[in-house]
Amino acid sequence: MSWTVRSLEPATWPLFAELVERNNGVYGGCWCIGWHLERAKQGGDYRAMKEEGVRTGRAHAALVLDPAGVAQGWCQYGPPDELPGIKFRREYLNDAPPVPDWRIACVFVDRRSRGRGVARAGVEGALERIAQAGGGLVEVISETTADREAQGRFLFSGTAELFEDLGFTRVRQVGKHAWILGRTVEPA
């Protein structure tokens, strides 16, 4: 399958919104806001919060489109101040790694397109955009899947094996199957 990757921005918001709505708000209505500070506003309108972030340049993602131009997934990324919510926070802060320039926070693929390279296309697209923005240290907290069947809900940041295949190295384990991984991306 040939995928096209576009940046999430006001012009592509309708494509993103259709994908999220098609998937019941993603992960119970998260709208991929879980890593943003806005999440602290319990009971808020996550859709509106995400759209405002996109319109003001405070929500970044590489949006993966199929040949018909329909969004099938995305990879959310941004600087740490944009995405301060960290999985395994206590363990992460126990021996915190160097502060990254960028974080990859969420990788989502529509159920019908899983196993077809959408996650890889999204992560590669995010890394290209990070390079265009000046590059730097990129961090992700991801789950290993080697020798185990992992539930999809635990893989919302992609798999550690995917990131390793794309040049990331394991920094430190922070959960039973969760690792901090890092990679330096050269500027484009």
Secondary structure by P-SEA (a helix, b strand, c coil): cbbbbbcccccaaaaaaaaaaaacccccccccccccccccccccaaaaaaaaaaaacccccbbbbccccccccbbbbbcccccccccccccccccccccccccccbbbbcccccccaaaaaaaaaaaaaaaaacccbbbbbccccccccccccccccccaaaaaaacccccccccccccbbbbbbccc
